Amino acid sequence: MATTASTAAHTSLASITLEVADVDVARRFYSAFGVDAYVRLRASEAPSTGFRGFTVALTVSGPATVDGFVAAAVDAGATVLKPAAKSLWGYGGVVQAPDGTIWKIATSAKKDTGPATREIDEVVLLLGVEDVKATKQFYVDRGLTVAKSFGGKYAEFASGASPVKLALYKRRGLAKDLGVPADGAGSHRVVLGGTADTFTDPDGFAWETAA
């Protein structure tokens, strides 16, 4: 059973910084994709192979809007990992940016009720973790407030004033949903900015105090 909490988080995700090999190339891509307001970019040559253990999910109003974001990403240089298609829960697709970050664009609507837009209803940073319950408790101990929890499968934290929600999902389940192998090594190539002190979570995701 899902549990909910209405209390605002004492500590929240304030920013997402993607570490990329070429900041200028990445900046042009994310501007064309239409998500540049939600990510920061930092030059880094930190090595990584395979699945980096996270994805950024966009929730939008309808299928036509999903198609529009997927097309914009592909036109800017992204690779399609899962073509946009209908499913039991709605409609969505998965793309991988030139820097390697995986983005999922989805809607719960199976039919359009209006024209396509470039509006994003919700942005969720999904971390793929080995033990959802243990990692959830780790974050609760650091001041985050659980907003939704589905046993050991999924947990979502209250976003507070942040435009991006933080959520946890089983690593292998997340990789399967994205259509990629679960194996990976090296840097996650993402740094989370928050109001807490610098720390690293049990799965190796690094946090730093947001500037």
N, C-alpha and C positions, 0 to 999 in steps of 0.2 A: 504494500500500500504506500502511496506517495505521502510524504509529510511536507508541510509548508510552514514557513516562518515569516512573519511580517516585520520583524525587527530589522532595522537598517544595520548593515554591516559596519563594525568598528574599523575594519581594515578592508580595503577593496582594491580591485585591479584598476590602476589609473592609466596605464598605457601598455601597448605592445610594441616592442622594438624587434624588427626582423633584421637579422644579420645577413648581409648580402655581399657578393663579390664585387659588384659594380653598382654603387648607389645611384648614379645618374640613369642607368638603364632601368633599374628597379623603380625609380621615381616616375619615369615616363610610363612604365607599365601600369603602376597602381593608379596614376592619374587617369589613364585611358580606361582602365577597368572600372573606375568610379568609387574606389574604396580608400583613397589616399588620406581621408580625414580620420581613418581608424587605425592607421599604423604609422610607426616611426621607422626610419631606416638607419642602419649603421654598417659601415664597411667592416668586413671581417673575412679572413681566410681560414677560419676554423674548419677543420675537416669534418665531413659527415658522409655516411653512406646509407642508402636505403631509406626506409621510413623514419622520419624525424620525430614521430611520436605525437604530433598534434595536427589539428586542422582549424581553420577559421570558417565558421558557418554563417551564411547570410540567410535571413528569412525575409521573403518579399511577398507582395500581394497576390500574385497569380502566375500561371505558366508563361504568359507572354513576357512578363518581367524577368522571370528566370532565363528564358531564351535570350533576352536582350543582354543580360549580364554575361552569360556564357559566350555569346557572340563577341561582345566587347573584349572579353579576356582573350579569346582565340585570335581576334584581329590584332591584339597587342603582343601576341607571342606565346600565349599559354597553350598547354597541351591538354586535350580532353582525356580524362581518366575514365569517366562514365558519362556517356551522352545523356542529356536531359530526357527524362521519360516519366510516365505515370507509374505509381506504385500504390500499395495499399494505404499509405499515409498521405499521399499527395502527388507532388511532381517536383523533380529536382535533378541536378547534374553535378559533376565534380570535375574541376580543372586544376592543373598544376602550373603555377607561375614559373617564369624563366629562372627565378632564384631558387626554386624547389618547393616553396610553400604551397600546400594543398588547400584549396578553397572549395567549399560545398555551397551551392546556391539552391534554395528549396522554398516551396510553399506548401501549405496544407490544403490549398484549393486545387481542385482537379479541373476546374473550368474558370475562364476569365470572366469577371463581372464588370470589367472596365478596360480601358486601353492600357498598354504597357507603360510603365513609368521607370524612372531611374532612382526611385526611393527605396531605402532599406529600412525594414521594420525593426529588425533585431540583428545584432552581431554577437556571436558566441565563440569564445576561444575554448575549444575542446582539447583537453590534455588526455592522451592515452596513457593510462597507468596500470600497473600490475595488480594493485589491490585498492579498489575504490574506497572501501570502508576505512582502511588504514590511512590513506592519503586524505580522505575527507576529514578524519579526526585531526590529522596533522595541521590542516588549514584552520579548523575550528579552534585549535589550541593557539593559533596565531591571530585570532580575532575576527576571522571571516564568519559570516552567518549563513547557514544552510537555508536555501529557499525551497529546494525540491530534492527529494532523495528517493531513489527506487532501489532499496537494498544494496547489494554489492555490484549493481550494474551501472548506475548513473547517479551523479550528484551535481547540483547546480547551486551556486552561491548568489546571495543578494548582491546586486550590482551597485547599489548606492547611486552616486552621481556619475559613475563611469558609463560611457556609451557602449562598453563591451562587457558581456557577462562571462564569468569563468565557470567552466563545467568540467567534470571528470567522467571518463568512460573507460571501459576495459580496453587496453591497448590492442589486443588481437581483434576484438569486436569492432573497434574503430577502423583498423586497417582493412578489415573485411568490408565494412560499409563503404570505404573509399575506393575499394578495388585495387589495393596494393598489398604486397607481402608485408608481414608484421616486423620482419627483421630489420635492424638498423643499428648503426654504431656511430660514435663521435658526437659532435655538438648537435644540440637540438636546433640551433640557429635562430632561437627566439629568446628574448629577455623580457621578463614581466616587470613592469614598474608598479610599485604600490606604496602605501603609506607606512608599511612596516620596515624594519631594518633589513639589510641584505641577508639573504639566506638561500639555500638550495633545498628543494623538496625531495622526498624519497625516490622520485624517478629521474632526478637530475635536472629538473627545470629550475633555472636561476632567476631569482628576484633581486631587484635593486630598488633603492629608494627613488621614487619618481622625482625628477627635477621640477 
